[in-house]
Amino acid sequence: MQPARPAPSLLSSRLVAAMLFLLTATLLTLAPGLARADDPAAGDAPAQPGPRARLSPAMRPVDIRRAAALVAAWQYGRVKDHDSLDWTFAPLYLGFLDASTLLHQPRYADYVRGVGRHFDWGLGPRLQHADDQAVAQAWLALHARTPVPAMLQPLRERYDLQMRTPDDPQRPLWWWCDALFMAPPAWAGLAQATHERAYLDYMDRQWWITSALLYDPTEHLYSRDASYLHRREANGRKLFWSRGNGWVMAGLARVLTLMPGDYPQRPRYVQQFREIAARLAQLQGADGLWRAGLLDAAAYPRPETSGSAFIVYALAWGVRHHVLEAATYRPVIARGWGGLVGEIYADGRLGDIQPIGAAPGHYPPGASYVYGVGAFLLAAGEVDALSREKPR
């Protein structure tokens, strides 16, 4: 089944959507207590990060866990006394939960649980904004491990209120592609935890509104938002951000994990997942990683680790769950994992993570931010599990 094409009225509204995006971006401000781009706990970009680690890039459990342990320990030391509801920390919380299981280290899950308790399992202040819902995924993951009704109550109250708030298909709720990782998996997770399909149906409607606006059915990639629909790279190709598409792929993997197998719309998600996976496999760099700008790699000599890590995570998930063909994608995953390991410094810093932004950019090799580390730890968990399976 092919993804639905944008309706004529929606296509004609793309310019309006772009203007709305620019207005929204101007008006939005970070709420008190949320991480800022210059928050040292969220990450930094030192000019001299030190030597690279000597780690094996092999896709073997012992090597995967050694790399994950080094990165997790370094990041934990930087954030263990820092609590945040900011979207930048959401992937890290999920990565720490996976690392806790992968490495048999309770302290990583204990840290995430402590953050949740500190905020009484609440979210950021903006009712509908995906940034302020991203950490809900971690609370739901903890609830799945140890169900406690009190953990769900703040989420239910918040999401019930949002569902009663009228939405406008001409003004997408999730108007930037990264939002498809931040919000939809939480809605799918709440539906699974409560056995109430209304949450999943709401997510499904919003997903395809965003897809109709931002997904290119020819390139099989997402534009970052409506203001990028017609932007071009220096080589004349359309501008597609690797990090944004990596976050979409991770969002698809997480939604499909939580979505019932008989959900009527599920085939559309599987189809889109496969389309993007095939396109990204074509665009993989010789070092196994993806550049910040997907269709003009020559303009971005450095790899972008956070997008690459989410791509590797999603591809490994796809092979493990028989959504993608192992013979085609295992080599892509192996190259990608090897490239990621090559980005680790001797102290555990994971480098080449693009700072907070909205489009492909440039950064020093030592740039490291919590969301990229979280993506790496999620990839480590999936790649480790895949490495233990016998190829079919």
N, C-alpha and C positions, 0 to 999 in steps of 0.2 A: 504494500500500500504506500503510495507516495504521500509525503507531507502536504497538507492543504496549502494551496497557493493563496496569497493575500487577496482578499475581496477587493473589487474595484474601488469601493469607498475608502478602504484602508490604504490602498496604494496612493490614492490622490491626497491622502492626509499625511504623507511622509514628510513633506516640507513643514507642515504645521507641527508635526511631532518633533522635528528637529528644533524648531523655535521654542517649543515648550521645554525641551531638554535643556537648552541653553539658559532659559529663564529659571528652571528648577535648580540647575547647578549653581546659579548665582545666588539664589535665595537660601539654599541649604547651608547650614552651619553645623559643626560638630557639637553635640550636646556635652554638658559638663560631665567629667568622669570618663569619657570615651577616649580611646587612644588617638593621638594625632600623628601625622606623618613624621614629626620630629621627636616623638616619644622614644627615648633610648631603649626602653623595654621591647618596643615593637621591632627594632632593628637599626642597623647603621651601615655605613659604607666606608670603612677605613682605607686609607691609601696604601697601607702596608699590612695586609692581613697575615703575612707569614708564609711558611712553606706549605705545600699540599701534603695531604696524608698519603701514606703508602698503604693502599688498600687494594685488594683484588677486585676487579670488576666482574668477576665470574658470577653467574646466576646460580649460586649454590647456597643452601641455607646458612652454613657457617660464615660465609663471606658477607651475605646479606645482613645477617644479624650483627656482625662486627661493625659494619658501616652504620647501621641504624643506631647501635648503642653509642657510638662516638658522637653522632649528631644529636641524639636525644639528650645525652648527658650535658653537652655544651649548652643547648638551648634551655634546658631545665635550670641550670645554674644562673641564667640571665633573667628568668621570669618567675622563679618559684615564690617570690614574695610580692608578685604583682597580680592583681585581679582586674579583669577588664571584660566588658560586654561588647567591645568593638568587634566589627566584622573581621579585622585583621587577625584576631586571635581565634576565631571559630575553626579554621582549618587546623591550627595548632592543637586545640583541645581534642579534636577528632584524631589527629595523628598521635597525640599522647595516649589516648585510650587504646589505639591499636598497638602502640609501642609497649604499653604496659603488659599486654597479653603476649606479644611477640617475644619480648625480652624477659618476661617473668619479673617485672619491676613494678610492684604496687604503687610506688611513689608517684608515677606519672598519672595514674587514674585517681589517686588520692588528691593530687593537686587540682585536677579538673573538678572533682567532687567538692573540694573546698571552695573553689570559685563559685560554683552553683549555689552552695549553701550561703555564701557571703551575700549573694544577690537574691536570696530566697527564690531561686529558680525563675527569676524574672528576666525581662529582655530590655533592650534600649528603649528610649522614650517615644520614638516616632511610631505610631500605630501601624501604618502600612508599609513602611520602608524596609526593604529586604535587608539592608545593612544591620538593622536593629533586630532582625529575626535569626540571623545566621547561627548564633550560639545555641539556639533552641535544639539544633541537631545533637549537640553534646549532651544536653539535659535528657533528651529522649533516648540517646544511646545508653546513658547511665540507668535510666528507668528500665530499659529492656534487660539490663543485667540484674538489677535489684528493684523490682516494681514498688514504688512508694506513691500512693495517690496524690500526696501533697505536692509532688514534683510536677504533676500534670495540671493542677488547678490554675496556676497563673497563665499557662499557655492556652488553656481552654477559654478562659475569660477573654484573653487578648484576641484570639482567633475568632471566637464567636462574635465579638464586637466588630471585627473587620468584615466578617461575612455579611453583617447587617448594614454595612456601609456601601451605598451604591457605587459601582465602578463604571468606567466609561471605556469601551473598546477602542475609541479613538485616542485615548490617553492611557497607554499601557501602564499598568501598575508596576511591572518589572520592565522598565524601559531601557535597561542596559544589560548586556548579555551575561555578565558576571552574576547578576541577580538570580539566574537560573540554578546556580549552585547554592546561593545563600538562603533562599526562601523555600523553593519547592520540596526539597527533601524533608524539611521540617513539617510541612503540611502533610506529606505522605506518611511521615513517621507518627504524627499525631493521629491520623486516620487508623494506622495499624494498632497503636496503643489503646485507642478508645473503641475500636471496631465501629466507628462512625464514618460512613463513606462520604458524607457531606464535605469533609475536609479535603478528601482526595478529588472530589468533583470540582471544588473551588480551584484547587491547584491546577487541575487539568484545563479548565477554561482559561486561566491566566497564562499558562504555558503557551498555548497555541495562539493567543493574542500576541504575545511577544515574538513567537516564531514567525508569524505571518508578517511582522514588520521587519525583523532583523535577519532572518535566515535566508541566505542566497541559495535557491534550489538548483542553480547551475554550478557554483563553486563548492557547494556543500559546506559552507562555513558561515559563521555568524559575524555580522558587523557589531562593533562595540555598542553603539546606540544609533539613533536616527540621524544624528549629526555627522556620522561617518559613512552613510550609505553611498555617497558619491565621491568620497575622498580617494585619492590615488597616491601610490608610492612613487618614488623618483623614476622607476622604470615604467610607469604608466599603468601598472596593475592595480586592482582594487586593494584597499588597505584592510587587512584582517589581522587582528592582534592575536598572537599565539596564547597569551595568558587568558584572554577572554574566552577563547575557544577551548582551552584546557579546562577552565572552570565549568563551561557548559558540559563538556564530556564527563567530568566528575559528577556534575549534577544529574546527568542522565543515568549514570551508573548507580548513584545512590537512590534515585527515584525508582528505578527498576528493581532494586533490591527490596524496597519496601512496598511496592505495588503488587497487589494480588495477581497471580498468573492468569486469571480469567477476567481481569478488568477490560472492558470493551475497547478502550483506547490504547491499551498496551502495545499492540503492533505498530502504532505510529511512532512511539518512542523508540522501539527496537529499530525501526527503519531509519530514523534520523541518526541514531547512534551508529549504525553500520555505515551510513553515508559519510558522516564526519570522520569516522575511524579510517575509512579507505582513503579519504582525501589527506588526512594528516600523515598517514603512512607514506604517501607519495612525497610529502614535503619534509620528511625527516632529514636532518643534516648528516654529513659524513661522520661526525663525532657522536651520532646517536641522539642529539638534542635538536630542539627547534629554536629558530631565531624569533626575535620579538615581532617582526613583521613577516608574516608567513609567505607572502608572494613576492618578496624582494629581499631574500636572504643576504644578498651581496651588500645591501645597505646597512646590515646589522651584523658585524663580524663576531660579536660575542653571543653565545647561547643565552637563552632565558630559562632559568632553572625552575621557577614556580609553575609556569605553564607546562614545561616539559614533564615535570614530576606528575602533574595531574593527568597529562596524556598517558604516561606510562601506567599510572594507577588505573585509569579507565580501560586501557587496552588489556591489561592483565585481568581485570575484573571480567571483561567481555569474553576472554578465552576460557577462564575458569567456569563461567556460567553458560558456556556453549552458545553465546551470542555471536562470537567471532570465530573464524576458523583458525585452529592452532597452527597449522602448517604455514599459514600466511603471516600471522601476527607474532608468533613466538620470536622469530628473528628480530622483528622491530622492537619488541619489548626488551630482548637481551641487549641490543645496541643502546636502547634508551637507558636502561639501568646502568650499563657500563659508563655511559656519558655522565649520568648523575653522580656516580661514585667518584668520578674524576673531578668533580666540583667541590669535594670535601677537603678542608684544610686540616693540618696536623692537630689543631686543638679541637676540631669538631665543627667549626664554622662551615656552613653550606653557602657557597658563593654564587655569583652571577644571578642574583634574584633582583629583578627590576623593582625599584621603589614604587610606592603608591602613585598611580597615575591613571590615565584613561586611554593611552595609545602607545604604540611601540616607541621606545626611547633608548637612550644610552646610559651606561652606568659602569662603575669600576668593577673589576673582577671580584673584589671582596664584599660587594653589597649583599647583605643578608637580612631577611625580614621573616617574621614569625609565620606568615601565611605560606611562604615557600617551604619552610622547614616542616610545617604540618603536612603539606602536599607530599614531601619526600617520605615522611614516616608512613603516610597512607600507602604510597607506592611500595615501600619496603614490605608492608604487611601482605599486600596482594602478590607481589613478586615472590616473596617467600613461599606463600601458599601454592602458587603456580609451580615453583621449582620442585615441590614435593610430589607433584602429580606426574604420573607417567604419560609421556606424549602418546596420543592416540594414533 
